[in-house]
Amino acid sequence: MFHQFEGLVVDHDISIVHLRGVLEYFMKSFFGHESTFRIRPYHFPFTEPSFEVDVTCGICHGTGRTKDESCRTCKAGWVELGGAGIVHPNVLRHGGIDPAAYGGFAFGWGVERCIMVKTGIPDTRLLYSTDIRILNQY
């Protein structure tokens, strides 16, 4: 099971700078000012260029280690939230929007991943547990 929330912006002169600004605003507002994020090149069919969006792990706080072992949640300090990118001109065209005059960016992130990072839940499967004692901790 997977839940996702999405965002789409279409306007004049939209660029990756705008996308990064929205990502940073969300990350700092939702996860806290100490959190960091990164974007990595990836391929998604409706955006070009496309990126995967990662945020520092809420369990190990970006170190990749808990106590004396590797973090089981992230393994390397980062948790992938989802994807983002600049809307492909063909997508705009099929939506009746002139790609010569307009551009846009889009993103889609996993709701469970965001909750996991924010609250420190080590495994998203716990969110679907029938044990109310687990859910009451968060």
N, C-alpha and C positions, 0 to 999 in steps of 0.2 A: 504494500500500500504506500502511496506517495501523494503528498499534498504540496502544492506549489502556489506561490503568489507571483504575479507578474506586473511589470511596469512597461509603459510605452510612451515615448515623447516624440512628437513630430512637430517641427517648426522650421523656420528659416535658419540657415547657418548652424545646424547642430553638429557637434564634433565629439571626438573621444574625450576632450577636456570636460565637456558637459556631463558625459557619462561618469567619468571619474569623480566629478564633483558631487553628483547625486549618490554614488556609491559611498564616498567618504562621509557625506552627511548622514546617510542611513547607519553606517557602521558605528560612527561616534555616538549618534543618538540612541541607537538600540543596544549596542554592546558596551558602550562606555568609552570615554576618551583615551583610555590606555590601550584599547584594542587597535590592531593594525590589520590591513588587508592587502592583498595583491591580486593582480589580474595576470593570467597566463594565456598565451595564444592557444586557440583551440578551433575546431570547426563545428559550426552549427549551420544548418542549411538556409536559414532566413536572415542571417546577419553576416556582414563582411566588412571589416574584420570581426572576428568573434573571440571571446575570452571566457575562461573559467574564472570564477571569483572565489577566492579563499580568504578566510579570516583566521586570526590566531586562535588556537584551541582554548576552550574554556576550562578544560581539565588541567592541562599542564602549563597554561598561560604562555604558549608559544615556545617552550623549551624542548618539547619532544620527549621529556622524561618525567616520570612520577616516582618519587622515592629513589630506588636504585635500579629501575627498569624502564624500558621504553614505554611511552604512553600508549595504552591499548586503543585509545580513541583515534588518535591522529598519526602516530608513528614518527612524525617529523615536525610537529609544532603548528601545522595548518589543517583546517577543516574546509573542505569544498562546500560552498553554499549552493552554487548553481552556475548558470551561464549568463552572458551579456554580450552585447555587440552593437554595431552600427547597422541599422535596418538596410537590407539589400534594396537597391533601386527597383528591382522587379517586384518586390513586395509592395512598395509604395505605388508603383504603376498599377498593379492588380487591385489596389484599393482606391483607384481613381485619383491618386495624388501625383502631381508632376515632380519626379525626382530631380529635375534640373532646378526647381524652385525650392524644394523642401528636402529635408533629411530627418533622420531620427535615430533614436537608440532604444533598445529594449533589454529587459532582463527578466529572469525567472529563477526564483530561489525556493529551496525546500523549506517548508514551515517547520518540520520536525528538526531539521539541521539547525535552524536559527534558535529554536527553543533549547536544543541540546547544548549549543555553545554558550548561550546566555545563562542557563541555570546550572551548567556543569553536569548534566545527565551524561553518564559515560556511554550509553547505548540507546539508540532511538527506539529499540524494541520495548524498552521499559515503559514508554508512553502508551503502549497498547496492552499493558499488563492488566490482569483482572484483580491484582492485589492492590487494594486501595491504600494500604500503608506505604507503598512505594510512591504512588502519585501524591499523597498528602505531604511528602517531604518537599515537594516543589510547589 
